């Protein structure tokens, strides 16, 4: 800790506060080298076929709070004293009894994780058993379905849009990036931990599960045969499909959908960023 840090009593917290002064302390290995391709702890597979830790890392007070409220139970925290104070009411949660909060200076944190973290706190959780498509759609009325979306920032933005605009679940088809990658969780503002999601195990055949559950499947595409988005949105259950930047949804995927819909555009523009397009569709549904 620096000389300007005011350390407060922590007896009221459920977590165990442990001060870290040595950046090489093995107790904080789950937070080490967050930017390292070869060692980062938030990926399940490392170069050379090595198995990674596959941890879920939350950055910042707000995202840590959402992790605490989610099914991703944190097993450790790492942060500066100021962030410990800001999280105090959340860290009184009995479910966190005995979970370590490793307190360090900003300088020690930077040496451990590999860069200066303005947000000042990290939380780490192990991945729980993944939900299935039938589980996430059981009580849903609006679902987002992604195919080939491999940009973590786009996925994070889609989760944030989904949370804010009433989407109940997200389904990942083939070719999508890891929604639990650190950048995705950060961009989503933690909503990737709160909005239920599932990976399709039989793509695109799992679209038949949606249809049999009463969903109208709407493929978002500016291509031929699409109708204006407002005409495609019904009062019943709706699943919006979005594809990768550029190629969009595969033709064989769109053939399995009930309707193709486009967002009316102007000035010669034919499409929007995938996260923006998804947000427009979610808003049309909410409206």
Secondary structure, 3 states (H helix, E strand, C coil): CCCCCCCCCCCCCCCEEEECCCCCCHHHHHHCCCCCCCCCCCCCEEHHHEECCCCEEEECHHHHHHHHCCCCCEEEEEECHHHHHHCCCHHHCHHHCCCEEEECCHHHHHHHHCCCCCCCEEEEECCCCCECHHHHHCCCCEEEEECCCCCHHHHHHHHHHHHHCCCCEEEECCCCCCCCCHHHHHHCCCHHHCCEEEECCCCCCCHHHHHHCCEEEEEECCCCCCEEHHHHCCCCEEEEEECECCCECCHHHHCCCCEEEECCCCCCCCCCCHHHHHHHHHHHHHC
